[in-house]
Amino acid sequence: MEWLTDPFEATFVQRALWGGMLVSAICALAGTWVVLRGMAFLGDAMSHGLLPGVALAALLGGNLLLGALLSAAVMAAGVTALGRTPKLSQDTGIGLLFVGMLSLGVIVVSRSQSFAVELTGILFGDVLAVRAQDVLLLGGALVAALVVSVLGHRAFLALAFDVRKARTLGLRPRLAHGVLLGLLALAIVASFHIVGTLLVLGLLIAPPAAALPWARSVPGVMALAALLGVTATFCGLLLSWHLGTAAGATVSALAVCLFFLSRLASAVHHRDARPSGVRPAATD
């Protein structure tokens, strides 16, 4: 029991746990739609798109969160604008923004004398540096994400499965897509301080993808994804403490491991659930 409880007697680890739990809930709300709509590449691009704003804020001594919000807004606006450009696929537009924003961020950070240290901190985060005010901000971000998820649930659901039907029902799919991008940006901005821009996709994608085979509804996927994210956070902090590994990276790695365990368990479950009289069709 001491092996389990000793790390969490430290105040900074307690704050890290609370921060990670709140981030897991926020990422579950946004990440579920990312997984259902196949938007993982967009999520990755937006997470890296934060780099210029965060780097500029760090260089000027400004608020990192504000810099991240400004970059996220620019990235979301760019994705929306390029998505409406004829003869240009959405993936191409996202890829161009991804590379451009990432390059701009590295250029800005390279102006600093502590280039390597600051770039590492932005890319990988520092969950153990979470402050009390960060926890309060994450709580506010979770409330905002819950409000957006509840109010936009019907439109998001129609958008995920049938865009034409969403338009027929008067759900304004373009507006719903824009709001969904805002929800994704909120999750990424809230999470980058915990696990960094490079690893945020682990908490955003892995828990919802792991929950998908076991839940029967979208809210069920969100709830289970949040639980899996909290589990990855707790176990990641625990292992990081005892093994001396990077906390944020350990949390993200465990989230991905939970995904593979879930898929393996799902495959075994479906194999065992197959009626004994049914055999796979023979192939020539």
PEJOJO-V243646 format. One record per backbone hydrogen bond with DSSP energy under -0.5 kcal/mol. NH is the residue of the N-H (numbers start at 0). CO is the residue of the C=O. Records with the same first field share a line. If there is no record, write none. Layout:
BEGIN
NH: CO, CO
END
This chain:
BEGIN
4: 0
5: 1
7: 4
8: 5
9: 6
13: 9
14: 10
15: 11
16: 12
17: 13
18: 14
19: 15
20: 16
21: 17
22: 18
23: 19
24: 20
25: 21
26: 22
27: 23
28: 24
29: 25
30: 26
31: 27
32: 28
33: 29
34: 30
35: 31
36: 32
37: 33, 34
38: 33
42: 38
43: 39
44: 40
45: 41
46: 42
47: 43
48: 44
49: 45, 46
50: 47
53: 49
54: 50
55: 51
56: 52
57: 53
58: 54
59: 55
60: 56
61: 56
63: 61
66: 62
67: 63
68: 64
69: 65
70: 66
71: 67
72: 68
73: 69
74: 70
75: 71
76: 72
77: 73
78: 74
79: 75
80: 76
81: 77
82: 78
83: 79, 80
84: 81
87: 84
92: 88
93: 89
94: 90
95: 91
96: 92
97: 93
98: 94
99: 95
100: 96
101: 97
102: 98
103: 99
104: 100
105: 101
106: 102
107: 103
108: 104
109: 105
110: 107
111: 108
114: 111
117: 113
118: 114
119: 115
120: 116
121: 117
122: 118
123: 119
124: 120
125: 192
126: 193
128: 125
129: 126
134: 130
135: 131
136: 132
137: 133
138: 134
139: 135
140: 136
141: 137
142: 138
143: 139
144: 140
145: 141
146: 142
147: 143
148: 144
149: 145
150: 146
151: 147
152: 148, 149
155: 151
156: 152
157: 153
158: 154
159: 155
160: 156
161: 157
165: 161
166: 162
167: 163
168: 164
169: 166
170: 165
175: 171
176: 172
177: 173
178: 174
179: 175
180: 176
181: 177
182: 178
183: 179
184: 180
185: 181
186: 182
187: 183
188: 184
189: 185
190: 186
191: 187
192: 188
193: 190
194: 190
195: 190, 191
196: 121
197: 122
198: 122, 194
199: 195
201: 198
202: 198
203: 199
204: 200
205: 200, 201
206: 201
208: 204
209: 205
210: 206
211: 207
213: 210
214: 210
220: 216
221: 217
222: 218
223: 219
224: 220
225: 221
226: 222
227: 223
228: 224
229: 225
230: 226
231: 227
232: 228
233: 229
234: 230
235: 231
236: 232
237: 233
238: 234
239: 235
240: 236
241: 237
242: 238
243: 239
244: 239
249: 245
250: 246
251: 247
252: 248
253: 249
254: 250
255: 251
256: 252
257: 253
258: 254
259: 255
260: 256
261: 257
262: 258
263: 259
264: 260
265: 261
266: 262
267: 263
268: 264
269: 265
270: 266
271: 267
272: 268
273: 269, 270
277: 274
278: 276
END
